[in-house]
Amino acid sequence: MQRGLFLRGLRHGVPIALGYLSVAFAFGITATRAGLNPLQALLISMTNVTSAGQLAGVELMAAGAGLTEMALTQLTINLRYALMSISLSQRLDGSMGTLQRMIFAFCNTDEIFAVASAQPERLNKAYCYGLMLGPWAGWSLGTVLGAAAGSLLPAFFRISLGIAIYGMFLAIILPPSRKSRAVRVVVLLSAALAVAFRYVPGLNQVPAGYVIICCAVAAACVGAWRFPVAEEPEGEEAPQA
């Protein structure tokens, strides 16, 4: 039974792994452009598994940011993973002890969370391990391939491929922005703040890591203030924003 659950999780993780392969390839190129070698880029991906966090971290490393700035930036970007792990913890069965929960939380990305949450039954250790193995391997393999290619490809080609990871972020925010006014306002506000920190005298002296923190926290606070989610009586659905 455990083997069957592991194989089912492995099968469910294959589409995620294929998607991660291409995005991690772009990250690997970005890492080599920042001065890292393929081994360093691979170790970052094997021990982090967070696209936005890794991209921001590499840029901060290249800019010579301090440890405090890097730590606060990663906390802001990756805080959602803690919330997703808390949510999934209510779906785990008795096979998931403390160590197993910590291992699964390490690779609880947005896509893995979505697939795991969609399962009708409680989540077993074997299924969780199978689900996370493919994406983790795909993310790591894509990174080392991209980093190796970044050392060999012409400069114009590396720059073109490096833009792909930003295209992924656009693909994430544009569809919900079209459907939800709340998301659209938060996205536009964070973009406007980022532009202000880039070009306004005085603000453009703020380190990049703190810019990310300020934009994310300010936009999130405005979104929570202007578009609160009303609590509905049990059995009723909340209206769409």
C-alpha positions as CSV (number, residue, x, y, z in Angstrom):
1,M,0.0,0.0,0.0
2,Q,2.8,2.4,0.9
3,R,4.5,1.7,-2.4
4,G,1.3,2.4,-4.3
5,L,0.8,5.7,-2.5
6,F,4.4,6.7,-3.2
7,L,4.0,5.9,-6.9
8,R,0.8,7.9,-7.1
9,G,2.5,10.9,-5.5
10,L,5.4,10.5,-7.9
11,R,2.9,10.5,-10.8
12,H,1.1,13.6,-9.5
13,G,4.4,15.4,-9.2
14,V,5.6,14.8,-12.8
15,P,3.8,17.8,-14.4
16,I,5.1,20.0,-11.6
17,A,8.6,18.7,-12.2
18,L,8.4,19.5,-15.9
19,G,7.3,23.0,-15.2
20,Y,10.0,23.5,-12.7
21,L,12.6,22.3,-15.1
22,S,12.2,25.2,-17.5
23,V,11.9,27.9,-14.8
24,A,14.9,26.5,-13.0
25,F,16.9,26.6,-16.2
26,A,16.2,30.3,-16.4
27,F,17.3,30.7,-12.7
28,G,20.5,28.8,-13.4
29,I,21.4,31.3,-16.2
30,T,20.5,34.2,-13.9
31,A,22.8,32.8,-11.2
32,T,25.8,32.5,-13.5
33,R,25.2,36.1,-14.7
34,A,25.4,37.1,-11.1
35,G,28.8,35.5,-10.8
36,L,27.9,32.1,-9.3
37,N,29.3,28.8,-10.7
38,P,27.1,25.9,-11.6
39,L,27.8,24.0,-8.3
40,Q,26.9,27.1,-6.2
41,A,23.6,27.6,-8.2
42,L,22.8,23.9,-7.8
43,L,23.3,23.9,-4.0
44,I,21.1,27.0,-3.7
45,S,18.2,25.2,-5.5
46,M,18.7,21.9,-3.7
47,T,18.4,23.6,-0.3
48,N,15.8,26.3,-1.0
49,V,13.2,25.3,-3.7
50,T,11.8,28.8,-4.0
51,S,11.9,30.6,-7.3
52,A,11.1,34.2,-6.2
53,G,13.2,33.9,-3.0
54,Q,16.2,32.5,-4.9
55,L,16.0,35.1,-7.6
56,A,15.9,37.9,-5.0
57,G,18.6,36.3,-3.0
58,V,21.0,36.0,-5.9
59,E,20.5,39.6,-6.8
60,L,21.1,40.7,-3.2
61,M,24.3,38.6,-3.1
62,A,25.5,40.2,-6.3
63,A,24.8,43.6,-4.8
64,G,26.7,42.8,-1.7
65,A,23.7,43.0,0.6
66,G,24.1,42.3,4.3
67,L,22.8,39.2,6.1
68,T,20.1,41.0,7.9
69,E,18.7,42.5,4.7
70,M,18.8,39.1,3.0
71,A,17.1,37.4,5.9
72,L,14.3,39.9,6.1
73,T,13.8,39.8,2.4
74,Q,13.5,36.0,2.4
75,L,11.1,36.1,5.3
76,T,8.8,38.5,3.5
77,I,8.9,36.6,0.2
78,N,8.5,33.1,1.7
79,L,6.2,33.7,4.6
80,R,3.3,32.3,2.5
81,Y,4.9,28.8,2.8
82,A,4.5,28.8,6.5
83,L,0.8,29.6,6.0
84,M,0.4,26.8,3.5
85,S,2.2,24.3,5.7
86,I,-0.1,25.2,8.6
87,S,-3.1,24.6,6.3
88,L,-1.8,21.2,5.1
89,S,-0.9,20.1,8.6
90,Q,-4.6,19.6,9.3
91,R,-4.8,17.1,6.4
92,L,-1.9,14.8,7.4
93,D,-2.5,11.3,8.8
94,G,-0.7,9.5,11.7
95,S,2.3,8.5,9.6
96,M,3.5,12.1,9.5
97,G,5.5,12.7,12.6
98,T,7.5,15.8,13.4
99,L,10.5,14.8,11.2
100,Q,8.3,13.9,8.3
101,R,6.4,17.1,8.6
102,M,9.6,19.1,8.5
103,I,10.8,17.3,5.4
104,F,7.6,17.8,3.6
105,A,7.4,21.5,4.7
106,F,10.9,22.0,3.1
107,C,9.4,21.3,-0.4
108,N,5.9,22.6,0.1
109,T,5.7,24.9,-2.8
110,D,2.7,26.6,-4.3
111,E,2.1,23.9,-6.9
112,I,2.7,21.0,-4.4
113,F,0.3,22.6,-2.0
114,A,-2.4,22.9,-4.6
115,V,-2.1,19.2,-5.6
116,A,-1.9,18.0,-2.1
117,S,-4.9,20.1,-1.0
118,A,-7.0,18.6,-3.8
119,Q,-6.6,15.0,-2.5
120,P,-9.9,13.7,-1.1
121,E,-8.2,11.6,1.7
122,R,-5.8,12.5,4.5
123,L,-2.2,12.8,3.3
124,N,0.1,9.8,3.9
125,K,3.9,10.0,4.4
126,A,4.5,7.8,1.3
127,Y,2.3,10.0,-0.9
128,C,3.9,13.2,0.3
129,Y,7.4,12.0,-0.3
130,G,6.5,10.8,-3.8
131,L,4.8,14.2,-4.6
132,M,7.8,16.3,-3.5
133,L,10.5,14.1,-5.0
134,G,9.9,14.9,-8.7
135,P,9.5,18.7,-8.3
136,W,12.7,18.8,-6.1
137,A,14.7,16.8,-8.7
138,G,13.3,18.9,-11.6
139,W,14.1,22.1,-9.9
140,S,17.6,21.0,-9.1
141,L,18.3,19.5,-12.6
142,G,16.9,22.5,-14.4
143,T,19.2,24.8,-12.3
144,V,22.4,23.0,-13.0
145,L,21.5,22.7,-16.7
146,G,20.8,26.4,-16.9
147,A,24.0,27.3,-15.0
148,A,26.1,25.1,-17.3
149,A,24.4,26.6,-20.4
150,G,25.0,30.0,-19.0
151,S,28.7,29.4,-19.0
152,L,28.7,28.3,-22.6
153,L,26.0,30.3,-24.5
154,P,26.7,33.7,-26.1
155,A,25.9,36.7,-23.9
156,F,22.8,37.9,-25.9
157,F,21.3,34.4,-25.7
158,R,21.9,34.2,-21.9
159,I,20.2,37.6,-21.4
160,S,17.2,36.5,-23.5
161,L,16.7,33.2,-21.5
162,G,17.3,35.0,-18.2
163,I,14.1,37.1,-18.9
164,A,12.1,33.9,-18.9
165,I,11.8,33.7,-15.1
166,Y,10.2,37.2,-15.1
167,G,7.8,35.9,-17.7
168,M,6.8,33.2,-15.2
169,F,5.9,35.8,-12.6
170,L,3.8,37.7,-15.1
171,A,2.0,34.5,-16.0
172,I,1.2,34.1,-12.3
173,I,-0.2,37.6,-11.6
174,L,-1.9,38.6,-14.8
175,P,-4.8,36.0,-14.9
176,P,-6.0,36.7,-11.3
177,S,-5.5,40.4,-11.9
178,R,-8.0,40.3,-14.8
179,K,-10.6,38.6,-12.7
180,S,-10.1,40.3,-9.3
181,R,-10.1,44.1,-8.7
182,A,-8.4,43.5,-5.3
183,V,-5.5,41.6,-6.9
184,R,-5.2,44.2,-9.7
185,V,-5.0,47.1,-7.2
186,V,-2.4,45.3,-5.1
187,V,-0.3,44.4,-8.1
188,L,-0.4,48.0,-9.5
189,L,0.4,49.5,-6.2
190,S,3.4,47.3,-5.6
191,A,4.6,48.1,-9.1
192,A,4.2,51.8,-8.6
193,L,6.1,51.7,-5.3
194,A,8.9,49.7,-7.0
195,V,9.1,52.4,-9.7
196,A,9.2,55.2,-7.0
197,F,12.0,53.4,-5.1
198,R,13.9,53.2,-8.4
199,Y,13.7,56.8,-9.6
200,V,12.6,59.1,-6.8
201,P,15.7,60.9,-5.3
202,G,16.3,59.6,-1.7
203,L,14.2,56.6,-2.2
204,N,16.5,55.2,-4.8
205,Q,19.2,54.9,-2.1
206,V,17.3,52.3,-0.2
207,P,18.9,48.8,-0.6
208,A,17.2,46.4,-2.9
209,G,16.2,44.0,-0.2
210,Y,14.4,46.6,1.9
211,V,12.6,47.8,-1.3
212,I,11.1,44.4,-1.7
213,I,10.0,44.3,1.9
214,C,8.5,47.8,1.8
215,C,6.6,47.2,-1.5
216,A,5.3,43.8,-0.4
217,V,4.2,44.8,3.1
218,A,2.7,48.2,2.0
219,A,0.7,46.7,-0.9
220,A,-0.5,43.8,1.3
221,C,-1.6,46.2,4.0
222,V,-3.5,48.4,1.6
223,G,-5.1,45.3,0.1
224,A,-6.2,44.0,3.5
225,W,-7.6,47.4,4.4
226,R,-9.5,48.2,1.2
227,F,-10.6,44.7,0.3
228,P,-11.3,42.7,3.5
229,V,-12.8,39.2,3.1
230,A,-16.1,39.2,4.9
231,E,-16.9,36.3,7.2
232,E,-19.9,34.4,5.9
233,P,-22.3,32.2,7.9
234,E,-21.5,28.5,7.6
235,G,-22.8,27.1,4.3
236,E,-22.7,30.3,2.4
237,E,-20.0,31.3,-0.1
238,A,-18.1,34.5,0.1
239,P,-18.6,36.9,-2.9
240,Q,-15.8,37.2,-5.3
241,A,-13.6,40.3,-5.1
